Amino acid sequence: MTNHIPRWELLKYAILWKKFGTKEFTNEQAITVLKEKDRHILSVFFSDLKKAGWVQIDRDKNDKRKKIYVLKEPNVAIKELI
């Protein structure tokens, strides 16, 4: 189930979707794409997206300290909102 997210998070989601689609990406890649310097903001962003059902977060198979992100397709997320 997908829930609503704030506009600022939706805009960041859209930027990431445009770059990665359904491909896996790391926190470092997200920082580069979003040009975000504050890691705390990204931590809150990804936590909110996960709670709302817009992203899947897993651990890197080779380094369990790192996280791997996969976005939910926007069409699926929007349909689940209705």
C-alpha positions in Angstrom: 0.0 0.0 0.0 1.3 3.4 -0.9 0.5 6.6 1.1 0.8 10.3 0.3 4.2 12.0 0.7 5.0 15.7 1.0 5.6 17.7 -2.2 9.4 18.1 -1.5 9.8 14.4 -1.2 7.7 13.8 -4.4 10.1 16.2 -6.3 13.2 14.3 -5.0 11.5 11.0 -5.9 10.8 12.3 -9.4 14.4 13.2 -9.9 15.6 9.8 -8.8 12.9 8.1 -10.9 14.1 10.0 -14.0 17.7 8.8 -13.4 17.2 5.3 -12.1 13.7 4.1 -12.9 13.5 0.6 -11.3 17.3 0.0 -11.2 19.0 -0.4 -7.9 21.1 2.6 -6.6 23.1 3.5 -3.5 23.0 6.4 -1.1 26.1 7.9 -2.7 24.4 7.8 -6.1 21.3 9.5 -4.7 23.5 12.2 -3.1 25.2 12.9 -6.5 21.9 13.0 -8.5 20.0 15.1 -5.9 23.0 17.3 -5.2 22.1 17.0 -1.6 24.8 17.9 0.9 22.9 17.2 4.1 22.9 13.4 4.7 20.3 13.8 7.5 17.8 15.2 5.0 18.3 12.2 2.7 18.0 9.8 5.7 14.6 11.4 6.6 13.6 11.3 2.9 14.3 7.6 2.4 12.7 6.7 5.8 9.6 8.6 4.8 9.5 7.0 1.3 9.9 3.6 2.9 7.1 4.2 5.4 4.8 5.4 2.6 5.6 2.5 0.4 7.4 4.4 -2.4 10.8 2.7 -2.1 12.2 -0.7 -1.1 15.4 -0.6 1.0 17.7 -3.6 1.2 21.3 -4.2 2.5 24.1 -4.5 0.0 25.0 -8.2 -0.4 28.8 -7.4 -0.2 28.8 -4.8 2.5 25.9 -5.0 5.0 26.6 -1.5 6.2 25.4 0.0 2.9 21.9 0.2 1.7 20.5 -0.4 -1.8 17.3 1.4 -2.9 14.7 0.5 -5.5 11.9 2.9 -6.3 8.3 1.8 -6.8 7.0 2.6 -10.3 5.0 5.9 -10.1 2.0 4.4 -12.0 1.7 1.7 -9.4 2.2 4.1 -6.5 -0.5 6.5 -7.8 -3.0 3.7 -8.4 -2.5 2.5 -4.8 -3.3 6.0 -3.5 -6.8 5.9 -5.1 
